[in-house]
Amino acid sequence: MITQNSKTGLYLEDLAVGAQFRSGSYTMTEDEIKQFARQYDPQVFHLDDAGARDTLFGGLAASGWHTAAVAMRLLVEGGLPIAGGLIGAGTELRWPRPVRPGDTLTVQTTVLEITPSRSKPDRGIVLCQSDTLNQNGEVVQQSRAKVMVLRKPKTA
């Protein structure tokens, strides 16, 4: 397991299939969950705990899109330290468990595949699985994403 907060970032040559990375943590608050929902996903189960009790979620739950945004922040802040930033080339998302107020999230990422580009020799595509976990180690979001990763610059 690699925990890295490098500002320089990793290049395609630095990665290997099976490499793992772990982010820092972030705690979701009730106020944040409701604020995000008011602005982007105004559904009762994201806005009102009492109203949410009679829904599939059985109580207040963060929007999946809020969870995805927090996971992205954790990845960018060191959970997946790619040189040049995290540039997506496609992703699949699933949310197997709701995020509740007070949940503390971390992201664990595993490199699944590395494919150097044939047409653009300065880059490649890396397939990663990122599991967003709560404080109990339960998966609350799972992403399989293709990330464009640069090769190391050639020195003169």
DSSP file with accessible surface (Angstrom, degrees, kcal/mol):
  #  RESIDUE AA STRUCTURE BP1 BP2  ACC     N-H-->O    O-->H-N    N-H-->O    O-->H-N    TCO  KAPPA ALPHA  PHI   PSI    X-CA   Y-CA   Z-CA
    1    1 A M              0   0  114      0, 0.0     2,-0.5     0, 0.0    20,-0.2   0.000 360.0 360.0 360.0 129.6    0.0    0.0    0.0
    2    2 A I  B     -a   21   0A  69     18,-2.2    20,-1.7     2,-0.0     2,-0.6  -0.907 360.0-173.8-107.1 125.5    1.4    3.4   -1.0
    3    3 A T        +     0   0   98     -2,-0.5     2,-0.4    18,-0.2    20,-0.1  -0.975  23.2 165.5-114.3 110.1    0.4    6.5    0.9
    4    4 A Q        +     0   0   51     -2,-0.6    -2,-0.0    74,-0.6    76,-0.0  -0.991  32.9 178.6-133.7 136.1    1.9    9.4   -1.0
    5    5 A N        +     0   0  113     -2,-0.4    74,-0.1    74,-0.1     2,-0.1  -0.150  33.3 158.3-120.8  34.9    1.3   13.1   -0.9
    6    6 A S        -     0   0   38     72,-0.2     4,-0.1     1,-0.1    -2,-0.1  -0.349  35.7-156.5 -65.0 135.1    3.9   13.9   -3.5
    7    7 A K  S    S+     0   0  205      1,-0.1    -1,-0.1     2,-0.1    71,-0.0   0.675  91.3  60.0 -82.5 -18.8    3.5   17.2   -5.3
    8    8 A T  S    S-     0   0  111     75,-0.1    76,-0.2     1,-0.1    -1,-0.1   0.877  95.1-153.3 -79.8 -37.1    5.6   16.0   -8.2
    9    9 A G        -     0   0    9     74,-0.1     2,-0.3    73,-0.1    73,-0.3   0.039  15.1 -75.5  85.5 165.8    3.3   13.1   -9.1
   10   10 A L  B     -f   82   0B  23     71,-3.0    73,-2.5    -4,-0.1   140,-0.2  -0.753  35.2-149.2-104.5 146.7    3.8    9.8  -10.8
   11   11 A Y    >>  -     0   0   62     -2,-0.3     3,-1.7    71,-0.2     4,-0.6  -0.572  38.3 -92.6-105.7 172.4    4.3    9.1  -14.5
   12   12 A L  G >4 S+     0   0    8    138,-2.5     3,-1.4     1,-0.3   139,-0.2   0.887 125.7  54.6 -53.1 -41.7    3.3    6.0  -16.5
   13   13 A E  G 34 S+     0   0   87      1,-0.3    -1,-0.3   137,-0.2   138,-0.1   0.687 101.8  59.3 -68.9 -18.2    6.7    4.4  -16.0
   14   14 A D  G <4 S+     0   0   64     -3,-1.7    -1,-0.3     2,-0.0     2,-0.2   0.594  93.9  82.7 -83.7 -13.2    6.3    4.8  -12.2
   15   15 A L    <<  -     0   0   16     -3,-1.4     2,-0.3    -4,-0.6    99,-0.0  -0.628  54.1-174.4 -98.0 153.2    3.1    2.7  -12.1
   16   16 A A    >   -     0   0   56     -2,-0.2     3,-2.4    97,-0.0    95,-0.3  -0.992  38.3 -94.3-141.6 146.7    2.7   -1.1  -12.0
   17   17 A V  T 3  S+     0   0   96     -2,-0.3    95,-0.2     1,-0.3     3,-0.1  -0.378 115.3  27.6 -58.1 132.5   -0.3   -3.4  -12.1
   18   18 A G  T 3  S+     0   0   46     93,-3.0    -1,-0.3     1,-0.3    94,-0.1   0.222  84.3 141.6  96.0 -13.4   -1.4   -4.1   -8.6
   19   19 A A    <   -     0   0   21     -3,-2.4    92,-2.5    92,-0.1     2,-0.4  -0.345  36.4-154.9 -60.7 141.0    0.1   -0.9   -7.1
   20   20 A Q  E     - B   0 110A  62     90,-0.2   -18,-2.2    -3,-0.1     2,-0.3  -0.944  12.8-170.9-124.7 147.1   -2.2    0.5   -4.4
   21   21 A F  E     -aB   2 109A   3     88,-2.5    88,-2.8    -2,-0.4     2,-0.4  -0.966   6.3-157.4-133.6 147.2   -2.7    4.0   -3.1
   22   22 A R  E     - B   0 108A  80    -20,-1.7   -18,-0.4    -2,-0.3    86,-0.2  -0.995  11.4-145.8-130.1 134.2   -4.6    5.3   -0.1
   23   23 A S  E     -     0   0A  10     84,-2.5    52,-0.1    -2,-0.4    51,-0.1  -0.244  24.7 -98.6 -83.9 176.8   -6.0    8.8    0.4
   24   24 A G  E     -     0   0A  46     50,-0.4    83,-0.5     1,-0.1     2,-0.3   0.022  51.5 -95.5 -72.8-163.8   -6.4   10.9    3.4
   25   25 A S  E     - B   0 106A  79     81,-0.1     2,-0.3     2,-0.0    81,-0.2  -0.797  28.1-166.7-124.2 163.0   -9.8   11.1    5.1
   26   26 A Y  E     - B   0 105A  43     79,-1.7    79,-3.6    -2,-0.3     2,-0.5  -0.975  13.5-144.2-148.5 131.2  -12.8   13.3    5.0
   27   27 A T  E     - B   0 104A  69     -2,-0.3     2,-0.3    77,-0.3    77,-0.2  -0.862  16.2-138.6-103.3 126.9  -15.8   13.4    7.4
   28   28 A M        -     0   0    0     75,-2.8    74,-3.4    -2,-0.5     2,-0.3  -0.643  17.6-155.2 -81.8 136.5  -19.2   14.2    6.0
   29   29 A T     >  -     0   0   62     -2,-0.3     4,-2.3    72,-0.2     5,-0.2  -0.776  24.6-121.5-110.5 157.4  -21.5   16.5    8.0
   30   30 A E  H  > S+     0   0   84     -2,-0.3     4,-2.4     1,-0.2     5,-0.2   0.918 114.0  53.0 -60.6 -42.8  -25.3   16.7    8.0
   31   31 A D  H  > S+     0   0  123      1,-0.2     4,-2.6     2,-0.2    -1,-0.2   0.915 109.7  48.0 -61.2 -42.7  -25.1   20.4    7.0
   32   32 A E  H  > S+     0   0   49      2,-0.2     4,-2.7     1,-0.2     5,-0.3   0.899 110.0  52.4 -63.2 -43.5  -22.9   19.6    4.0
   33   33 A I  H  X S+     0   0    1     -4,-2.3     4,-2.2     1,-0.2    30,-0.2   0.943 114.2  42.6 -59.1 -46.6  -25.1   16.8    2.9
   34   34 A K  H  X S+     0   0   43     -4,-2.4     4,-2.8     2,-0.2    -2,-0.2   0.901 113.4  51.9 -68.7 -39.6  -28.2   19.0    3.0
   35   35 A Q  H  X S+     0   0  113     -4,-2.6     4,-1.8    -5,-0.2    -2,-0.2   0.938 111.3  46.5 -62.8 -47.0  -26.4   22.0    1.3
   36   36 A F  H  X>S+     0   0   39     -4,-2.7     4,-3.1     1,-0.2     5,-0.6   0.937 113.7  49.8 -60.1 -44.7  -25.1   19.8   -1.6
   37   37 A A  H  X5S+     0   0    1     -4,-2.2     4,-1.2     9,-0.3    -2,-0.2   0.912 107.1  53.5 -62.8 -43.2  -28.6   18.3   -2.0
   38   38 A R  H  <5S+     0   0  156     -4,-2.8    -1,-0.2     1,-0.2    -2,-0.2   0.899 118.9  36.1 -57.7 -38.9  -30.3   21.7   -2.0
   39   39 A Q  H  <5S+     0   0  125     -4,-1.8    -2,-0.2    -5,-0.2    -1,-0.2   0.866 138.0   7.1 -84.5 -36.6  -28.0   22.9   -4.8
   40   40 A Y  H  <5S+     0   0  143     -4,-3.1    -3,-0.2    -5,-0.2    -2,-0.2   0.662 132.4  24.5-125.1 -22.8  -27.6   19.7   -6.9
   41   41 A D     << -     0   0   24     -4,-1.2     2,-2.4    -5,-0.6     5,-0.1  -0.451  62.4-174.9-149.0  66.7  -29.8   16.8   -5.9
   42   42 A P        +     0   0   92      0, 0.0     2,-0.3     0, 0.0    -4,-0.1  -0.361  30.8 138.4 -76.0  73.5  -32.9   18.0   -4.0
   43   43 A Q    >>  -     0   0   85     -2,-2.4     3,-2.4     1,-0.1     4,-0.8  -0.900  62.8-116.0-116.1 149.0  -34.5   14.8   -3.0
   44   44 A V  H >> S+     0   0   69     -2,-0.3     4,-2.5     1,-0.3     3,-0.9   0.824 112.0  59.1 -55.4 -37.7  -36.1   14.1    0.4
   45   45 A F  H 34 S+     0   0   39      1,-0.3    16,-2.7     2,-0.2    -1,-0.3   0.625 112.1  41.4 -72.1  -8.8  -33.6   11.4    1.4
   46   46 A H  H <4 S+     0   0    8     -3,-2.4    -9,-0.3    14,-0.2    -1,-0.3   0.507 122.3  39.4-105.3 -10.7  -30.8   14.0    1.0
   47   47 A L  H << S+     0   0   50     -3,-0.9     2,-0.4    -4,-0.8    -2,-0.2   0.703 114.5  34.0-111.5 -29.2  -32.6   16.9    2.6
   48   48 A D     X  -     0   0   74     -4,-2.5     4,-2.2    -5,-0.2    -1,-0.3  -0.950  51.6-159.3-143.8 116.3  -34.6   15.8    5.6
   49   49 A D  H  > S+     0   0   54     -2,-0.4     4,-1.0     2,-0.2    -1,-0.1   0.926  98.0  47.1 -60.7 -46.3  -33.8   13.0    8.1
   50   50 A A  H >4 S+     0   0   55      1,-0.2     3,-0.8     2,-0.2     4,-0.4   0.941 115.6  45.2 -63.2 -45.3  -37.4   12.6    9.3
   51   51 A G  H >4 S+     0   0   25      1,-0.2     3,-0.7     2,-0.2    -1,-0.2   0.815 109.3  57.5 -66.5 -29.1  -38.7   12.5    5.7
   52   52 A A  H >< S+     0   0    0     -4,-2.2     3,-1.9    -8,-0.3     7,-0.9   0.700  86.2  78.8 -76.3 -17.9  -35.9   10.1    4.7
   53   53 A R  T << S+     0   0  147     -4,-1.0    -1,-0.2    -3,-0.8    -2,-0.2   0.804  92.9  50.1 -62.6 -29.1  -36.9    7.5    7.3
   54   54 A D  T <  S+     0   0  157     -3,-0.7    -1,-0.3    -4,-0.4     2,-0.2   0.223 100.2  85.6 -93.8  14.7  -39.8    6.2    5.1
   55   55 A T  S X  S-     0   0   38     -3,-1.9     3,-1.3   -11,-0.0    -3,-0.0  -0.537  99.9 -90.4-106.2 176.6  -37.6    5.9    2.0
   56   56 A L  T 3  S+     0   0  169      1,-0.3    -3,-0.1    -2,-0.2    -4,-0.0   0.817 125.8  56.0 -52.7 -31.4  -35.3    3.1    0.7
   57   57 A F  T 3  S-     0   0   62     -5,-0.1    -1,-0.3     1,-0.1    -4,-0.1   0.683  93.7-143.9 -81.8 -19.8  -32.5    4.8    2.6
   58   58 A G  S <  S+     0   0   47     -3,-1.3    -5,-0.3    -6,-0.6     2,-0.3   0.720  72.3   7.7  66.2  20.3  -34.2    4.7    6.0
   59   59 A G  S    S-     0   0    5     -7,-0.9   -10,-0.1   -11,-0.1    -9,-0.1  -0.864 109.8 -33.8 155.4 172.8  -32.6    8.0    7.0
   60   60 A L        +     0   0    4     -2,-0.3     2,-0.3   -14,-0.1   -14,-0.2  -0.279  60.1 177.3 -58.5 131.6  -30.6   11.0    5.7
   61   61 A A        -     0   0    0    -16,-2.7    39,-0.2    39,-0.1     2,-0.1  -0.993  30.3-110.9-137.8 143.6  -28.0    9.9    3.1
   62   62 A A        -     0   0    7     37,-3.0    37,-0.4    -2,-0.3   -29,-0.1  -0.420  42.3-100.1 -68.3 147.6  -25.6   11.9    1.0
   63   63 A S     >  -     0   0    1    -30,-0.2     4,-2.3     1,-0.1     3,-0.2  -0.389  26.0-124.6 -60.6 144.1  -26.2   12.1   -2.7
   64   64 A G  H  > S+     0   0   17      1,-0.2     4,-2.5     2,-0.2    -1,-0.1   0.871 114.6  55.5 -59.0 -33.9  -24.0    9.7   -4.7
   65   65 A W  H  > S+     0   0  149      2,-0.2     4,-2.1     1,-0.2    -1,-0.2   0.846 105.3  51.4 -70.3 -31.2  -22.8   12.7   -6.6
   66   66 A H  H  > S+     0   0   12     -3,-0.2     4,-2.5     2,-0.2    -2,-0.2   0.933 110.1  49.2 -67.2 -45.0  -21.7   14.3   -3.4
   67   67 A T  H  X S+     0   0    2     -4,-2.3     4,-2.7     1,-0.2    -2,-0.2   0.919 110.6  51.0 -58.8 -42.6  -19.8   11.2   -2.4
   68   68 A A  H  X S+     0   0   20     -4,-2.5     4,-2.4     1,-0.2    -1,-0.2   0.902 109.3  50.4 -63.2 -40.5  -18.2   11.1   -5.9
   69   69 A A  H  X S+     0   0   52     -4,-2.1     4,-2.2     2,-0.2    -1,-0.2   0.913 111.6  47.4 -65.5 -41.0  -17.1   14.8   -5.5
   70   70 A V  H  X S+     0   0    9     -4,-2.5     4,-2.5     2,-0.2    -2,-0.2   0.926 111.1  51.5 -65.8 -42.2  -15.6   14.1   -2.1
   71   71 A A  H  X S+     0   0    3     -4,-2.7     4,-2.5     1,-0.2    -2,-0.2   0.918 108.6  51.8 -60.6 -41.0  -13.8   11.0   -3.5
   72   72 A M  H  X S+     0   0   86     -4,-2.4     4,-2.9     1,-0.2     5,-0.2   0.930 108.7  50.7 -61.5 -44.0  -12.4   13.1   -6.3
   73   73 A R  H  X S+     0   0  120     -4,-2.2     4,-2.4     1,-0.2    -1,-0.2   0.930 110.4  49.3 -58.6 -45.1  -11.1   15.6   -3.8
   74   74 A L  H  <>S+     0   0    3     -4,-2.5     5,-1.9     2,-0.2   -50,-0.4   0.900 112.3  48.3 -63.3 -38.7   -9.4   12.9   -1.8
   75   75 A L  I ><>S+     0   0   21     -4,-2.5     5,-2.0     4,-0.2     3,-1.4   0.941 112.9  47.2 -65.7 -46.3   -7.8   11.5   -5.0
   76   76 A V  I 3<5S+     0   0   92     -4,-2.9    -2,-0.2     1,-0.3    -1,-0.2   0.865 105.2  60.8 -64.7 -35.1   -6.6   14.9   -6.1
   77   77 A E  I 3<5S-     0   0  111     -4,-2.4    -1,-0.3    -5,-0.2    -2,-0.2   0.315 140.4 -61.5 -80.1  12.3   -5.2   15.7   -2.7
   78   78 A G  I < 5S+     0   0    6     -3,-1.4   -74,-0.6     2,-0.1    -3,-0.2   0.334 107.2 108.8 131.8  -6.6   -2.8   12.7   -2.8
   79   79 A G  I   <S+     0   0    0     -5,-1.9    30,-0.3     1,-0.3    -4,-0.2   0.748 102.0  15.6 -73.0 -22.1   -4.9    9.6   -3.1
   80   80 A L  S   <S-     0   0    9     -5,-2.0     2,-2.0    -6,-0.2    -1,-0.3  -0.653  81.3-162.9-147.4  83.4   -3.8    9.0   -6.7
   81   81 A P        +     0   0   11      0, 0.0   -71,-3.0     0, 0.0     2,-0.4  -0.430  20.0 168.7 -79.7  77.8   -0.8   11.3   -7.2
   82   82 A I  B >   -f   10   0B  15     -2,-2.0     3,-2.0   -73,-0.3   -71,-0.2  -0.764  38.7-114.3 -93.6 130.9   -0.6   11.4  -11.0
   83   83 A A  T 3  S+     0   0    6    -73,-2.5    67,-0.6    -2,-0.4   -74,-0.1  -0.354 102.7  20.2 -60.0 134.2    1.8   14.0  -12.7
   84   84 A G  T 3  S-     0   0   68    -76,-0.2    -1,-0.3    65,-0.1   -75,-0.1   0.447 124.4 -82.4  85.0  -2.0   -0.2   16.6  -14.6
   85   85 A G    <   -     0   0   37     -3,-2.0     2,-0.8    -9,-0.0    -9,-0.0  -0.161  59.3 -54.5  96.8 170.0   -3.4   15.9  -12.7
   86   86 A L        +     0   0   37    -14,-0.1     2,-0.6    63,-0.1    63,-0.1  -0.795  53.2 179.3 -91.1 109.5   -6.2   13.4  -12.9
   87   87 A I  E     -C  148   0A  85     -2,-0.8    61,-2.9    61,-0.6     2,-0.1  -0.943  18.0-144.5-116.1 110.3   -7.7   13.4  -16.4
   88   88 A G  E     -C  147   0A  64     -2,-0.6    59,-0.2    59,-0.2     3,-0.1  -0.432  22.5-177.5 -78.4 148.7  -10.5   10.9  -16.8
   89   89 A A  E    S-     0   0A  54     57,-3.1    58,-0.2     1,-0.5     2,-0.1   0.001  73.0 -36.4-128.5  22.9  -11.2    9.0  -20.0
   90   90 A G  E     -     0   0A  43     56,-0.4    56,-2.9     2,-0.0    -1,-0.5  -0.287  60.6-162.2 130.2 145.2  -14.3    7.2  -18.8
   91   91 A T  E     -C  145   0A  82     54,-0.2     2,-0.4    -2,-0.1    54,-0.2  -0.994  15.6-145.4-153.1 155.4  -15.6    5.7  -15.6
   92   92 A E  E     -C  144   0A 137     52,-1.8    52,-2.1    -2,-0.3     2,-0.4  -0.992  25.4-167.7-118.8 132.9  -18.2    3.3  -14.1
   93   93 A L  E     +C  143   0A  57     -2,-0.4     2,-0.3    50,-0.2    50,-0.2  -0.936  11.4 174.5-122.3 145.8  -19.6    4.2  -10.7
   94   94 A R  E     -C  142   0A 125     48,-1.9    48,-2.7    -2,-0.4    -2,-0.0  -0.987  18.6-154.3-145.6 150.7  -21.7    2.3   -8.2
   95   95 A W        +     0   0   95     -2,-0.3    46,-0.2    46,-0.2    45,-0.1  -0.822  17.0 171.8-124.6  89.1  -22.9    3.1   -4.7
   96   96 A P  S    S+     0   0   59      0, 0.0    44,-0.1     0, 0.0    45,-0.1   0.675  70.2  25.8 -75.7 -14.8  -23.5   -0.1   -2.7
   97   97 A R  S    S-     0   0  101     43,-0.6     2,-0.0    41,-0.1     0, 0.0  -0.995  85.1-109.7-149.8 139.8  -24.1    1.6    0.7
   98   98 A P        -     0   0   39      0, 0.0     2,-0.5     0, 0.0   -35,-0.1  -0.344  24.7-127.0 -71.6 152.1  -25.3    5.1    1.7
   99   99 A V        -     0   0    3    -37,-0.4   -37,-3.0    41,-0.1   -32,-0.1  -0.869  29.8-161.7 -96.3 130.0  -23.0    7.7    3.2
  100  100 A R    >   -     0   0   79     -2,-0.5     3,-2.3   -39,-0.2   -72,-0.3  -0.724  32.5 -80.6-109.9 158.8  -24.5    9.1    6.5
  101  101 A P  T 3  S+     0   0   47      0, 0.0   -72,-0.2     0, 0.0     3,-0.1  -0.326 119.7  26.7 -55.1 135.1  -23.7   12.2    8.4
  102  102 A G  T 3  S+     0   0   46    -74,-3.4     2,-0.2     1,-0.3   -73,-0.1   0.258  86.0 138.0  91.8 -11.1  -20.5   11.6   10.5
  103  103 A D    <   -     0   0   15     -3,-2.3   -75,-2.8   -75,-0.1     2,-0.6  -0.466  45.7-145.0 -67.3 137.5  -19.1    9.0    8.1
  104  104 A T  E     -B   27   0A  40    -77,-0.2     2,-0.3    -2,-0.2   -77,-0.3  -0.933  18.7-156.1-106.5 121.7  -15.4    9.4    7.5
  105  105 A L  E     +B   26   0A   0    -79,-3.6   -79,-1.7    -2,-0.6     2,-0.3  -0.754  18.4 172.2-105.0 142.7  -14.4    8.5    4.0
  106  106 A T  E     -BD  25 133A  20     27,-1.8    27,-3.1    -2,-0.3     2,-0.5  -0.941  23.6-134.2-135.2 160.3  -11.1    7.3    2.5
  107  107 A V  E     - D   0 132A   0    -83,-0.5   -84,-2.5    -2,-0.3     2,-0.5  -0.972  11.6-166.5-122.2 128.0  -10.3    6.1   -1.0
  108  108 A Q  E     -BD  22 131A  41     23,-2.8    23,-3.1    -2,-0.5     2,-0.4  -0.967  13.5-167.0-111.2 124.0   -8.2    3.0   -1.8
  109  109 A T  E     -BD  21 130A   0    -88,-2.8   -88,-2.5    -2,-0.5     2,-0.4  -0.924   8.0-168.0-118.0 138.0   -7.1    2.7   -5.4
  110  110 A T  E     -BD  20 129A  27     19,-2.6    19,-2.5    -2,-0.4     2,-0.5  -0.983  23.3-128.1-123.3 132.4   -5.6   -0.2   -7.2
  111  111 A V  E     + D   0 128A   2    -92,-2.5   -93,-3.0    -2,-0.4    17,-0.2  -0.693  30.4 173.4 -78.3 122.8   -4.0   -0.1  -10.7
  112  112 A L  E     +     0   0A  52     15,-3.2     2,-0.3    -2,-0.5    16,-0.2   0.799  60.5   5.3 -99.8 -39.4   -5.7   -2.8  -12.8
  113  113 A E  E     - D   0 127A 106     14,-1.5    14,-2.2   -97,-0.1     2,-0.4  -0.994  52.5-157.9-147.5 149.7   -4.2   -2.3  -16.3
  114  114 A I  E     + D   0 126A  48     -2,-0.3    12,-0.2    12,-0.2   -97,-0.1  -0.994  13.7 179.8-130.6 122.9   -1.6    0.0  -18.0
  115  115 A T  E     - D   0 125A  74     10,-2.9    10,-2.8    -2,-0.4     2,-0.1  -0.918  18.2-146.2-128.0 104.2   -1.9    0.6  -21.7
  116  116 A P  E     - D   0 124A  61      0, 0.0     8,-0.3     0, 0.0     2,-0.3  -0.413  31.1-108.4 -63.4 143.6    0.7    2.8  -23.4
  117  117 A S        -     0   0   35      6,-2.2     6,-0.2     3,-0.4     7,-0.0  -0.552  21.9-161.1 -74.5 137.3   -0.8    4.8  -26.3
  118  118 A R  S    S+     0   0  245     -2,-0.3    -1,-0.1     1,-0.1     6,-0.0   0.804  92.6  39.6 -84.6 -31.3    0.2    3.7  -29.8
  119  119 A S  S    S+     0   0  102      1,-0.2    -1,-0.1     2,-0.0    -2,-0.1   0.711 121.6  40.6 -92.5 -21.7   -0.8    6.9  -31.4
  120  120 A K    >   -     0   0  108      3,-0.2     3,-1.7     1,-0.1    -3,-0.4  -0.825  66.1-172.4-128.9  92.3    0.4    9.3  -28.7
  121  121 A P  T 3  S+     0   0  100      0, 0.0    -1,-0.1     0, 0.0    -2,-0.0   0.581  77.1  70.2 -66.6  -7.4    3.8    8.2  -27.3
  122  122 A D  T 3  S+     0   0   76     28,-0.1    29,-2.9    -6,-0.0     2,-0.3   0.414 106.6  24.4 -89.1   6.7    3.8   10.8  -24.5
  123  123 A R  E <   - E   0 150A  74     -3,-1.7    -6,-2.2    27,-0.3     2,-0.3  -0.921  55.6-165.0-156.5 176.0    1.0    9.1  -22.6
  124  124 A G  E     -DE 116 149A   1     25,-2.1    25,-2.7    -8,-0.3     2,-0.5  -0.931  28.7-103.7-156.5 178.4   -1.1    6.0  -21.8
  125  125 A I  E     -DE 115 148A  57    -10,-2.8   -10,-2.9    -2,-0.3     2,-0.5  -0.952  26.3-164.0-115.7 131.8   -4.3    4.9  -20.2
  126  126 A V  E     -DE 114 147A   1     21,-2.8    21,-2.8    -2,-0.5     2,-0.6  -0.966  10.2-147.5-117.2 124.9   -4.4    3.4  -16.7
  127  127 A L  E     -DE 113 146A  21    -14,-2.2   -15,-3.2    -2,-0.5   -14,-1.5  -0.839  25.9-179.6 -91.3 123.4   -7.4    1.5  -15.5
  128  128 A C  E     -DE 111 145A   4     17,-2.8    17,-2.5    -2,-0.6     2,-0.5  -0.938  24.9-147.0-124.2 146.7   -7.9    1.9  -11.8
  129  129 A Q  E     -DE 110 144A  40    -19,-2.5   -19,-2.6    -2,-0.4     2,-0.5  -0.974  18.0-168.6-109.4 124.6  -10.4    0.7   -9.3
  130  130 A S  E     -DE 109 143A   8     13,-2.9    13,-2.3    -2,-0.5     2,-0.6  -0.966   3.3-164.9-116.9 118.4  -11.1    3.2   -6.5
  131  131 A D  E     -DE 108 142A  26    -23,-3.1   -23,-2.8    -2,-0.5     2,-0.6  -0.912   8.7-152.1-102.7 119.3  -13.0    2.0   -3.5
  132  132 A T  E     -DE 107 141A   1      9,-3.1     8,-3.0    -2,-0.6     9,-1.4  -0.839  22.1-166.4 -90.6 122.4  -14.4    4.7   -1.2
  133  133 A L  E     -DE 106 139A  17    -27,-3.1   -27,-1.8    -2,-0.6     6,-0.2  -0.846  14.2-137.5-113.3 147.4  -14.6    3.3    2.3
  134  134 A N    >   -     0   0    9      4,-2.3     3,-2.3    -2,-0.3   -29,-0.2  -0.296  47.8 -82.8 -88.4-176.7  -16.4    4.5    5.4
  135  135 A Q  T 3  S+     0   0   94      1,-0.3   -30,-0.1     2,-0.1    -1,-0.1   0.690 130.6  56.1 -63.7 -16.3  -14.8    4.4    8.9
  136  136 A N  T 3  S-     0   0  113      2,-0.1    -1,-0.3   -32,-0.1     3,-0.1   0.340 119.3-108.2 -95.3   4.7  -15.9    0.7    9.2
  137  137 A G  S <  S+     0   0   48     -3,-2.3     2,-0.3     1,-0.3    -2,-0.1   0.600  72.4 144.0  79.1  12.6  -14.1   -0.3    6.0
  138  138 A E        -     0   0   69      1,-0.1    -4,-2.3     2,-0.0     2,-0.4  -0.661  55.8-114.9 -87.6 139.3  -17.4   -0.7    4.1
  139  139 A V  E     + E   0 133A  36     -2,-0.3    -6,-0.2    -6,-0.2     3,-0.1  -0.594  38.3 168.2 -75.2 122.6  -17.4    0.2    0.5
  140  140 A V  E    S+     0   0A   1     -8,-3.0   -43,-0.6    -2,-0.4     2,-0.3   0.577  71.8  16.7-107.1 -18.7  -19.8    3.2   -0.1
  141  141 A Q  E     - E   0 132A   7     -9,-1.4    -9,-3.1   -46,-0.2     2,-0.4  -0.971  62.6-166.8-151.3 140.9  -18.7    3.9   -3.6
  142  142 A Q  E     -CE  94 131A  39    -48,-2.7   -48,-1.9    -2,-0.3     2,-0.4  -0.999   9.3-176.1-131.0 131.8  -16.8    1.9   -6.2
  143  143 A S  E     -CE  93 130A  14    -13,-2.3   -13,-2.9    -2,-0.4     2,-0.5  -0.986  17.3-165.9-127.7 136.2  -15.3    3.4   -9.4
  144  144 A R  E     +CE  92 129A  97    -52,-2.1   -52,-1.8    -2,-0.4     2,-0.4  -0.976  30.8 175.9-115.9 110.1  -13.5    1.8  -12.3
  145  145 A A  E     -CE  91 128A  18    -17,-2.5   -17,-2.8    -2,-0.5     2,-0.5  -0.931  33.5-139.1-124.1 142.8  -11.9    4.6  -14.2
  146  146 A K  E     - E   0 127A 113    -56,-2.9   -57,-3.1    -2,-0.4     2,-0.4  -0.867  28.5-167.4 -93.2 126.8   -9.6    5.0  -17.1
  147  147 A V  E     -CE  88 126A  13    -21,-2.8   -21,-2.8    -2,-0.5     2,-0.5  -0.964  19.9-130.6-121.1 131.0   -7.1    7.8  -16.4
  148  148 A M  E     -CE  87 125A  30    -61,-2.9   -61,-0.6    -2,-0.4     2,-0.4  -0.685  30.7-172.3 -78.4 127.4   -4.8    9.4  -18.9
  149  149 A V  E     - E   0 124A   1    -25,-2.7   -25,-2.1    -2,-0.5     2,-0.1  -0.986  16.1-131.0-127.6 132.0   -1.3    9.4  -17.5
  150  150 A L  E     - E   0 123A  54    -67,-0.6  -138,-2.5    -2,-0.4   -27,-0.3  -0.453  18.6-122.3 -76.9 152.1    1.7   11.1  -19.1
  151  151 A R        -     0   0   82    -29,-2.9    -1,-0.1  -140,-0.2     3,-0.1  -0.503  46.1 -81.5 -81.6 160.8    5.1    9.4  -19.7
  152  152 A K        -     0   0  102     -2,-0.2    -1,-0.1     1,-0.1     3,-0.0  -0.402  53.9-105.5 -61.6 137.9    8.2   11.0  -18.1
  153  153 A P        -     0   0   91      0, 0.0     2,-0.3     0, 0.0    -1,-0.1  -0.369  35.1-112.7 -64.5 142.8    9.5   13.9  -20.1
  154  154 A K        -     0   0  204     -3,-0.1     2,-0.3    -2,-0.0    -3,-0.0  -0.618  28.9-136.6 -76.3 133.6   12.6   13.1  -22.1
  155  155 A T              0   0  136     -2,-0.3    -1,-0.0     1,-0.1    -3,-0.0  -0.686 360.0 360.0 -92.5 146.8   15.6   15.0  -20.8
  156  156 A A              0   0  151     -2,-0.3    -1,-0.1     0, 0.0     0, 0.0  -0.218 360.0 360.0 -74.8 360.0   18.0   16.7  -23.3
